[in-house]
């Protein structure tokens, strides 16, 4: 497929690349949009702490996006900040995470579950990027793994604050 010379017909400069890097960047772009959608649902003071966290996290997602093609834009301090926020929210849960739960709840809980999945997709695309011979800084998958866990804890936090009981999932495939 050949790109048009009309820039209005081109949504992203690298969209016609066949490399996994382009797919990684598309997924992290989607993830950044999901964080924005989540932020728009947390519009009252009940959620001020979560809104502040997500407002700080959203630009970090775009930093993840550009850190393979461009220069590394995340630091250990960013990872430590996310670790601190994850620990903070996990410690405040009355019911600690039990394992797998069915993804249920009112917005923005479904969006958080989708963001969790997008973070996993980003990690998988990083694996492919490395398989293609491009170096991926180990901080990037560490950050995305932690971000996935952070989104999960936020689903539990929101549902708990709303009085929504989690529904555990017990797989018939294992155990």
Beta strands, then each sheet from edge to edge (+ up, - down):
end
